Amino acid sequence: MGSESNFLKNGLGFCLTYKENIIAECVSIFHSGTIAEIDIVTNPLYRGKGLGKIVGQEFINKCLEANVVPAWDCDKNNKSSRILANKLGFSNEENYALYALK
């Protein structure tokens, strides 16, 4: 998103808080206007309680209300991310090459 102000203006996200701390969040790390890439992070102390699914489902619902396609992307070795994606209804896995500039 480039900046906090740009995210607040154009981004999409949800979070759960406990005692003024964010314990789970789902935000758009890329939002083209028609596709929103999902990024979910849960505080390690609160994992395994379904919080990622809660924020992810809210994110997806908001996308669908706005006619935006929610998209999921993760490393094939990230088992917990793949499990959460399946719980949220994502199932069409693809393999592709990723290149990094060194």
ChimeraX commands (.cxc) that place a marker at each C-alpha (Angstrom):
marker #1 position 0.00,0.00,0.00 radius 0.5
marker #1 position 3.01,2.28,0.28 radius 0.5
marker #1 position 1.97,4.28,3.32 radius 0.5
marker #1 position -0.32,4.26,6.33 radius 0.5
marker #1 position -2.46,7.05,4.86 radius 0.5
marker #1 position -2.86,5.18,1.56 radius 0.5
marker #1 position -3.86,2.03,3.43 radius 0.5
marker #1 position -6.39,3.92,5.54 radius 0.5
marker #1 position -7.84,5.47,2.38 radius 0.5
marker #1 position -7.77,2.46,0.03 radius 0.5
marker #1 position -6.99,-0.63,2.09 radius 0.5
marker #1 position -9.19,-3.19,3.71 radius 0.5
marker #1 position -8.64,-4.87,7.04 radius 0.5
marker #1 position -10.08,-6.25,10.23 radius 0.5
marker #1 position -8.54,-6.97,13.60 radius 0.5
marker #1 position -9.42,-8.48,16.94 radius 0.5
marker #1 position -8.12,-6.81,20.07 radius 0.5
marker #1 position -7.74,-7.87,23.67 radius 0.5
marker #1 position -6.78,-5.37,26.37 radius 0.5
marker #1 position -5.84,-2.80,23.70 radius 0.5
marker #1 position -3.53,-5.24,21.86 radius 0.5
marker #1 position -4.14,-6.56,18.37 radius 0.5
marker #1 position -4.27,-10.35,18.68 radius 0.5
marker #1 position -5.35,-11.20,15.12 radius 0.5
marker #1 position -5.58,-9.22,11.90 radius 0.5
marker #1 position -6.50,-9.70,8.28 radius 0.5
marker #1 position -5.51,-6.96,5.84 radius 0.5
marker #1 position -5.18,-6.43,2.13 radius 0.5
marker #1 position -1.51,-6.52,1.21 radius 0.5
marker #1 position -2.50,-5.81,-2.40 radius 0.5
marker #1 position -5.78,-4.32,-3.55 radius 0.5
marker #1 position -6.33,-3.59,-7.24 radius 0.5
marker #1 position -9.95,-2.53,-6.86 radius 0.5
marker #1 position -11.16,-5.87,-8.23 radius 0.5
marker #1 position -8.86,-8.28,-6.33 radius 0.5
marker #1 position -7.74,-8.11,-2.69 radius 0.5
marker #1 position -4.83,-10.26,-1.53 radius 0.5
marker #1 position -5.31,-11.60,1.99 radius 0.5
marker #1 position -2.69,-11.45,4.73 radius 0.5
marker #1 position -3.58,-12.91,8.16 radius 0.5
marker #1 position -1.42,-12.71,11.27 radius 0.5
marker #1 position -2.33,-14.03,14.71 radius 0.5
marker #1 position -0.31,-13.33,17.83 radius 0.5
marker #1 position 1.49,-16.61,18.71 radius 0.5
marker #1 position -0.08,-16.57,22.21 radius 0.5
marker #1 position -3.57,-16.74,20.67 radius 0.5
marker #1 position -3.07,-19.21,17.81 radius 0.5
marker #1 position -5.25,-22.30,17.52 radius 0.5
marker #1 position -8.37,-20.52,18.78 radius 0.5
marker #1 position -10.00,-19.78,15.40 radius 0.5
marker #1 position -9.21,-16.05,15.47 radius 0.5
marker #1 position -7.57,-16.07,12.03 radius 0.5
marker #1 position -10.70,-17.65,10.61 radius 0.5
marker #1 position -12.88,-14.96,12.22 radius 0.5
marker #1 position -10.94,-12.01,10.78 radius 0.5
marker #1 position -10.49,-13.82,7.45 radius 0.5
marker #1 position -14.22,-14.47,7.10 radius 0.5
marker #1 position -15.04,-10.83,7.86 radius 0.5
marker #1 position -12.50,-9.75,5.24 radius 0.5
marker #1 position -14.01,-12.12,2.66 radius 0.5
marker #1 position -17.55,-10.97,3.45 radius 0.5
marker #1 position -16.55,-7.33,2.98 radius 0.5
marker #1 position -14.84,-8.17,-0.32 radius 0.5
marker #1 position -17.90,-9.97,-1.64 radius 0.5
marker #1 position -20.18,-7.08,-0.61 radius 0.5
marker #1 position -17.94,-4.74,-2.65 radius 0.5
marker #1 position -17.66,-7.11,-5.66 radius 0.5
marker #1 position -13.96,-7.62,-4.94 radius 0.5
marker #1 position -12.41,-11.08,-5.39 radius 0.5
marker #1 position -10.53,-12.18,-2.26 radius 0.5
marker #1 position -7.26,-13.94,-3.15 radius 0.5
marker #1 position -5.00,-16.20,-1.09 radius 0.5
marker #1 position -1.32,-16.83,-1.72 radius 0.5
marker #1 position 1.23,-18.65,0.43 radius 0.5
marker #1 position 4.34,-20.79,0.27 radius 0.5
marker #1 position 3.45,-24.44,-0.32 radius 0.5
marker #1 position 5.43,-25.36,2.81 radius 0.5
marker #1 position 3.32,-23.07,5.03 radius 0.5
marker #1 position 1.01,-25.81,6.28 radius 0.5
marker #1 position -0.92,-23.64,8.76 radius 0.5
marker #1 position -1.65,-21.04,6.08 radius 0.5
marker #1 position -2.87,-23.71,3.66 radius 0.5
marker #1 position -5.12,-25.23,6.36 radius 0.5
marker #1 position -6.62,-21.82,7.17 radius 0.5
marker #1 position -7.15,-21.12,3.46 radius 0.5
marker #1 position -9.09,-24.37,3.14 radius 0.5
marker #1 position -11.19,-23.53,6.23 radius 0.5
marker #1 position -12.11,-20.23,4.56 radius 0.5
marker #1 position -13.15,-21.96,1.32 radius 0.5
marker #1 position -10.04,-21.58,-0.83 radius 0.5
marker #1 position -9.11,-24.79,-2.62 radius 0.5
marker #1 position -7.59,-24.23,-6.06 radius 0.5
marker #1 position -3.88,-24.75,-5.37 radius 0.5
marker #1 position -1.34,-23.77,-8.02 radius 0.5
marker #1 position 2.42,-24.03,-8.14 radius 0.5
marker #1 position 4.44,-21.23,-9.72 radius 0.5
marker #1 position 7.98,-19.94,-9.72 radius 0.5
marker #1 position 8.97,-17.00,-7.57 radius 0.5
marker #1 position 12.05,-14.99,-8.49 radius 0.5
marker #1 position 13.97,-12.69,-6.16 radius 0.5
marker #1 position 16.53,-10.06,-7.09 radius 0.5
marker #1 position 19.84,-10.65,-5.34 radius 0.5
marker link #1:1,2 radius 0.2
marker link #1:2,3 radius 0.2
marker link #1:3,4 radius 0.2
marker link #1:4,5 radius 0.2
marker link #1:5,6 radius 0.2
marker link #1:6,7 radius 0.2
marker link #1:7,8 radius 0.2
marker link #1:8,9 radius 0.2
marker link #1:9,10 radius 0.2
marker link #1:10,11 radius 0.2
marker link #1:11,12 radius 0.2
marker link #1:12,13 radius 0.2
marker link #1:13,14 radius 0.2
marker link #1:14,15 radius 0.2
marker link #1:15,16 radius 0.2
marker link #1:16,17 radius 0.2
marker link #1:17,18 radius 0.2
marker link #1:18,19 radius 0.2
marker link #1:19,20 radius 0.2
marker link #1:20,21 radius 0.2
marker link #1:21,22 radius 0.2
marker link #1:22,23 radius 0.2
marker link #1:23,24 radius 0.2
marker link #1:24,25 radius 0.2
marker link #1:25,26 radius 0.2
marker link #1:26,27 radius 0.2
marker link #1:27,28 radius 0.2
marker link #1:28,29 radius 0.2
marker link #1:29,30 radius 0.2
marker link #1:30,31 radius 0.2
marker link #1:31,32 radius 0.2
marker link #1:32,33 radius 0.2
marker link #1:33,34 radius 0.2
marker link #1:34,35 radius 0.2
marker link #1:35,36 radius 0.2
marker link #1:36,37 radius 0.2
marker link #1:37,38 radius 0.2
marker link #1:38,39 radius 0.2
marker link #1:39,40 radius 0.2
marker link #1:40,41 radius 0.2
marker link #1:41,42 radius 0.2
marker link #1:42,43 radius 0.2
marker link #1:43,44 radius 0.2
marker link #1:44,45 radius 0.2
marker link #1:45,46 radius 0.2
marker link #1:46,47 radius 0.2
marker link #1:47,48 radius 0.2
marker link #1:48,49 radius 0.2
marker link #1:49,50 radius 0.2
marker link #1:50,51 radius 0.2
marker link #1:51,52 radius 0.2
marker link #1:52,53 radius 0.2
marker link #1:53,54 radius 0.2
marker link #1:54,55 radius 0.2
marker link #1:55,56 radius 0.2
marker link #1:56,57 radius 0.2
marker link #1:57,58 radius 0.2
marker link #1:58,59 radius 0.2
marker link #1:59,60 radius 0.2
marker link #1:60,61 radius 0.2
marker link #1:61,62 radius 0.2
marker link #1:62,63 radius 0.2
marker link #1:63,64 radius 0.2
marker link #1:64,65 radius 0.2
marker link #1:65,66 radius 0.2
marker link #1:66,67 radius 0.2
marker link #1:67,68 radius 0.2
marker link #1:68,69 radius 0.2
marker link #1:69,70 radius 0.2
marker link #1:70,71 radius 0.2
marker link #1:71,72 radius 0.2
marker link #1:72,73 radius 0.2
marker link #1:73,74 radius 0.2
marker link #1:74,75 radius 0.2
marker link #1:75,76 radius 0.2
marker link #1:76,77 radius 0.2
marker link #1:77,78 radius 0.2
marker link #1:78,79 radius 0.2
marker link #1:79,80 radius 0.2
marker link #1:80,81 radius 0.2
marker link #1:81,82 radius 0.2
marker link #1:82,83 radius 0.2
marker link #1:83,84 radius 0.2
marker link #1:84,85 radius 0.2
marker link #1:85,86 radius 0.2
marker link #1:86,87 radius 0.2
marker link #1:87,88 radius 0.2
marker link #1:88,89 radius 0.2
marker link #1:89,90 radius 0.2
marker link #1:90,91 radius 0.2
marker link #1:91,92 radius 0.2
marker link #1:92,93 radius 0.2
marker link #1:93,94 radius 0.2
marker link #1:94,95 radius 0.2
marker link #1:95,96 radius 0.2
marker link #1:96,97 radius 0.2
marker link #1:97,98 radius 0.2
marker link #1:98,99 radius 0.2
marker link #1:99,100 radius 0.2
marker link #1:100,101 radius 0.2
marker link #1:101,102 radius 0.2
view
